[in-house]
Amino acid sequence: MQNIESKIQQACVRWFRLQYPRYAGLLYAIPNGGARNAVTGAILKAEGVRAGVADLFLSVPNRFYHGLYIEMKKPRGRQQETQKDFQREVEAEGYRYALCYSLDEFINLVKGYLQFKD
């Protein structure tokens, strides 16, 4: 993940943990990115790592979805084809998927999603 995306994601996670301590442990990162050597890459692939999986997952269902996958992007960032494939697959299984480009978008997304929790 590029540094600006990382900083946005860190801010989002900090905000979430302060706002929703009850669910703090249920929002977690899926560290799929980063440079790795061929051996490590092969091991991770055998363990189930998959290209295109979203950056964050909120494992809290609401009235409409099983959980929320969030792909963080820098401003004007675009999804890769593997990310679009993952989005289609999880949406077909009843999960919410969203792209976030800023802390404000993340806040609005999470508040909107969790308002239908109960």
Buried (B, 14 or more C-beta within 10 A) or exposed (E): BEEEBBBBBEBBBEBBEEBBEEBEEEBEBBEBEEEEEEEEEEEBEEEEBEEBBBBBBBEBBBEEBEBBBBBBBBEEBEBEEEBBBBBEEBEEEEBBBBBBBBBEBBBEBBEEBBEEEE
